């Protein structure tokens, strides 16, 4: 399971700040495990599609994979459009403290 600690999330935010937004390549690198599972699933369904009665299942699996990729691209695009506001609204000193492993009060 993914580790969503404050420190790790703060490090991701600082990386986004340094890149002036969320780079698509960095997002895809962090998501590669999820995509590998989906590709494996779609591959198994493609193998099963040799049987004519399983072709609909194969099409559904490919649709699930394509939908997941499109959803993620949409998320990155939306996050980057909102980035100028996020950059101004975030208390970057608190984020830096969290990245350093310090406890931060709400």
KELUM-684496 format. One record per residue (C-alpha): residue in one letter; x, y, z; residue number from 0. Coordinates in Angstrom, 1 decimal. Layout:
@resn=a; c1=X; c2=Y; c3=Z; resi=NUM
...
END
This chain:
@resn=x; c1=0.0; c2=0.0; c3=0.0; resi=0
@resn=x; c1=1.2; c2=3.5; c3=-0.7; resi=1
@resn=x; c1=2.8; c2=5.6; c3=2.1; resi=2
@resn=x; c1=0.9; c2=8.9; c3=2.4; resi=3
@resn=x; c1=2.9; c2=10.3; c3=5.3; resi=4
@resn=x; c1=3.0; c2=14.1; c3=5.8; resi=5
@resn=x; c1=6.7; c2=14.0; c3=5.0; resi=6
@resn=x; c1=6.3; c2=12.3; c3=1.7; resi=7
@resn=x; c1=3.4; c2=14.5; c3=0.6; resi=8
@resn=x; c1=5.4; c2=17.6; c3=1.6; resi=9
@resn=x; c1=8.3; c2=16.4; c3=-0.5; resi=10
@resn=x; c1=6.0; c2=16.0; c3=-3.5; resi=11
@resn=x; c1=4.6; c2=19.5; c3=-3.0; resi=12
@resn=x; c1=8.1; c2=21.0; c3=-2.8; resi=13
@resn=x; c1=9.1; c2=19.1; c3=-6.0; resi=14
@resn=x; c1=6.0; c2=20.6; c3=-7.6; resi=15
@resn=x; c1=6.9; c2=24.1; c3=-6.4; resi=16
@resn=x; c1=10.4; c2=23.7; c3=-7.8; resi=17
@resn=x; c1=9.0; c2=22.6; c3=-11.1; resi=18
@resn=x; c1=6.4; c2=25.3; c3=-11.1; resi=19
@resn=x; c1=3.5; c2=22.8; c3=-11.3; resi=20
@resn=x; c1=3.0; c2=19.1; c3=-11.5; resi=21
@resn=x; c1=5.2; c2=17.7; c3=-14.3; resi=22
@resn=x; c1=3.4; c2=14.9; c3=-16.2; resi=23
@resn=x; c1=6.6; c2=12.7; c3=-16.3; resi=24
@resn=x; c1=6.9; c2=12.9; c3=-12.5; resi=25
@resn=x; c1=3.3; c2=12.0; c3=-12.0; resi=26
@resn=x; c1=3.6; c2=9.0; c3=-14.3; resi=27
@resn=x; c1=6.7; c2=7.8; c3=-12.5; resi=28
@resn=x; c1=4.8; c2=7.8; c3=-9.2; resi=29
@resn=x; c1=1.9; c2=6.0; c3=-10.9; resi=30
@resn=x; c1=3.8; c2=3.3; c3=-12.8; resi=31
@resn=x; c1=2.9; c2=0.5; c3=-10.4; resi=32
@resn=x; c1=-0.8; c2=1.2; c3=-10.9; resi=33
@resn=x; c1=-0.4; c2=1.3; c3=-14.6; resi=34
@resn=x; c1=1.5; c2=-2.0; c3=-14.6; resi=35
@resn=x; c1=-1.4; c2=-3.7; c3=-12.9; resi=36
@resn=x; c1=-3.9; c2=-2.3; c3=-15.4; resi=37
@resn=x; c1=-1.7; c2=-3.3; c3=-18.3; resi=38
@resn=x; c1=-1.3; c2=-6.8; c3=-16.9; resi=39
@resn=x; c1=-5.1; c2=-7.0; c3=-16.5; resi=40
@resn=x; c1=-5.7; c2=-5.7; c3=-20.0; resi=41
@resn=x; c1=-3.1; c2=-8.2; c3=-21.4; resi=42
@resn=x; c1=-4.8; c2=-11.1; c3=-19.7; resi=43
@resn=x; c1=-8.1; c2=-10.0; c3=-21.1; resi=44
@resn=x; c1=-6.5; c2=-9.7; c3=-24.6; resi=45
@resn=x; c1=-5.3; c2=-13.3; c3=-24.3; resi=46
@resn=x; c1=-8.8; c2=-14.4; c3=-23.3; resi=47
@resn=x; c1=-10.3; c2=-12.5; c3=-26.2; resi=48
@resn=x; c1=-9.2; c2=-15.4; c3=-28.5; resi=49
@resn=x; c1=-12.5; c2=-16.9; c3=-27.4; resi=50
@resn=x; c1=-15.2; c2=-15.0; c3=-29.3; resi=51
@resn=x; c1=-17.5; c2=-15.0; c3=-26.2; resi=52
@resn=x; c1=-14.8; c2=-13.2; c3=-24.2; resi=53
@resn=x; c1=-14.2; c2=-10.3; c3=-26.6; resi=54
@resn=x; c1=-16.6; c2=-8.0; c3=-24.8; resi=55
@resn=x; c1=-14.7; c2=-8.6; c3=-21.6; resi=56
@resn=x; c1=-11.5; c2=-7.6; c3=-23.4; resi=57
@resn=x; c1=-13.0; c2=-4.4; c3=-24.7; resi=58
@resn=x; c1=-14.2; c2=-3.6; c3=-21.2; resi=59
@resn=x; c1=-10.7; c2=-4.1; c3=-19.8; resi=60
@resn=x; c1=-9.1; c2=-1.9; c3=-22.5; resi=61
@resn=x; c1=-11.8; c2=0.7; c3=-21.8; resi=62
@resn=x; c1=-11.0; c2=0.6; c3=-18.0; resi=63
@resn=x; c1=-7.3; c2=1.2; c3=-18.8; resi=64
@resn=x; c1=-8.0; c2=4.0; c3=-21.2; resi=65
@resn=x; c1=-10.4; c2=5.6; c3=-18.8; resi=66
@resn=x; c1=-7.8; c2=5.5; c3=-16.0; resi=67
@resn=x; c1=-5.2; c2=7.1; c3=-18.1; resi=68
@resn=x; c1=-7.5; c2=9.8; c3=-19.3; resi=69
@resn=x; c1=-8.6; c2=10.5; c3=-15.8; resi=70
@resn=x; c1=-5.0; c2=10.9; c3=-14.6; resi=71
@resn=x; c1=-4.1; c2=13.2; c3=-17.5; resi=72
@resn=x; c1=-7.2; c2=15.3; c3=-16.7; resi=73
@resn=x; c1=-6.1; c2=15.5; c3=-13.0; resi=74
@resn=x; c1=-2.6; c2=16.7; c3=-13.9; resi=75
@resn=x; c1=-4.0; c2=19.2; c3=-16.4; resi=76
@resn=x; c1=-6.5; c2=20.6; c3=-13.8; resi=77
@resn=x; c1=-3.9; c2=20.7; c3=-11.0; resi=78
@resn=x; c1=-1.5; c2=22.7; c3=-13.3; resi=79
@resn=x; c1=-4.3; c2=25.2; c3=-14.2; resi=80
@resn=x; c1=-4.9; c2=25.7; c3=-10.5; resi=81
@resn=x; c1=-1.2; c2=25.9; c3=-9.6; resi=82
@resn=x; c1=-0.8; c2=29.7; c3=-9.6; resi=83
@resn=x; c1=-3.4; c2=29.9; c3=-6.8; resi=84
@resn=x; c1=-2.0; c2=26.9; c3=-5.0; resi=85
@resn=x; c1=1.4; c2=28.4; c3=-5.0; resi=86
@resn=x; c1=0.1; c2=31.6; c3=-3.4; resi=87
@resn=x; c1=-2.2; c2=30.0; c3=-0.9; resi=88
@resn=x; c1=0.1; c2=27.4; c3=0.6; resi=89
@resn=x; c1=2.3; c2=28.1; c3=3.6; resi=90
@resn=x; c1=5.6; c2=26.9; c3=2.2; resi=91
@resn=x; c1=7.4; c2=27.3; c3=5.5; resi=92
@resn=x; c1=5.1; c2=24.7; c3=7.1; resi=93
@resn=x; c1=5.5; c2=22.4; c3=4.1; resi=94
@resn=x; c1=9.3; c2=22.6; c3=4.4; resi=95
@resn=x; c1=9.1; c2=21.8; c3=8.1; resi=96
@resn=x; c1=7.0; c2=18.7; c3=7.3; resi=97
@resn=x; c1=9.4; c2=17.7; c3=4.6; resi=98
@resn=x; c1=12.2; c2=17.9; c3=7.2; resi=99
@resn=x; c1=10.2; c2=15.6; c3=9.5; resi=100
@resn=x; c1=9.2; c2=18.2; c3=12.0; resi=101
@resn=x; c1=5.8; c2=18.2; c3=13.7; resi=102
@resn=x; c1=3.6; c2=21.1; c3=12.6; resi=103
@resn=x; c1=0.6; c2=22.4; c3=14.4; resi=104
@resn=x; c1=-2.6; c2=22.8; c3=12.5; resi=105
END
